[in-house]
Amino acid sequence: MKKFIKFRAYADPKKRYWVEVRVFDTAKQMRKDIAACGYGMKLKGTEGQVTSAQFFKNGRKTGVFAVMWLNENVLKSHGMEVVTHESLHAAVRYFERRGWPVCLALEMREGSIDTHERWLEERLAYAVGLIARYINRGLFRHKVWK
């Protein structure tokens, strides 16, 4: 087994908040790391996972808001589906870190038909898009995808 790949996937354009992405060769190796970290559930049969995380440096909270686990076997068979799925989970963790309501239904107001007023939905879409973009870049850079 080669050492796992680790990189950041940012959720905001200013790169203040990020997901720590960990990619392993197999699901078994991935689940072993999830269990060893102690802040994720080791789910049998999981193809990827995201969990909230807070790291500290010099007593201050860093920009890490989540850890994402992926494995190459699954990424090679249906990677775009898994990356998009896990990016949405990560974006929800980003919302939680920022203190924004996660439920999109909370923003619905009577007579609100202007799409620009749907700020929660837009923020979520941008966060998912950015996270997925950085994950894809990292996977290409580390030659998981060619």
Secondary structure, 3 states (H helix, E strand, C coil): CCCCEEEEEECCCCCCCEEEEEEECCHHHHHHHHHHHCCCCCCCCCCEEEEECCCEECCEECCEEEEEEEEHHHHHHHHHHHHHHHHHHHHHHHHHHHCCCCCHHHHCCCCCCCHHHCHHHHHHHHHHHHHHHHHHHHHHHCCCCC
